[in-house]
Amino acid sequence: MANTKSAIKAARKTTRLTARNKATKTRIKTLSKKLAAAVAGSDKEAAKAAAQAYVAAMDKATKSGVVHKNAASRAKSHTAKIVFAK
């Protein structure tokens, strides 16, 4: 248990940020799975739409500090490769 005022505030903040990070990471994983399913299918437009949603989510996660900028850049690069390879 936290003993000081600052430690109590830090504990509250950690709880809030952990919930935000988990929600963001879960959304990214879901969009990644949707992208993989769309790429496996034959519809090119669906794959592009899924890629656009995934890239947008990665950018938002990077902006809020949930995902490192280099990791997001790498993921976006891989997405572009698989979507435009079709």
Buried (B, 14 or more C-beta within 10 A) or exposed (E): EEEEEEEEEEEEEEEEEEEEBEEBEEBBEEBBEBBBEBBEEEEEEBBBBBBEBBBEBBBBBBEEEBBEEEEBEEBBEEBEEEBEEE
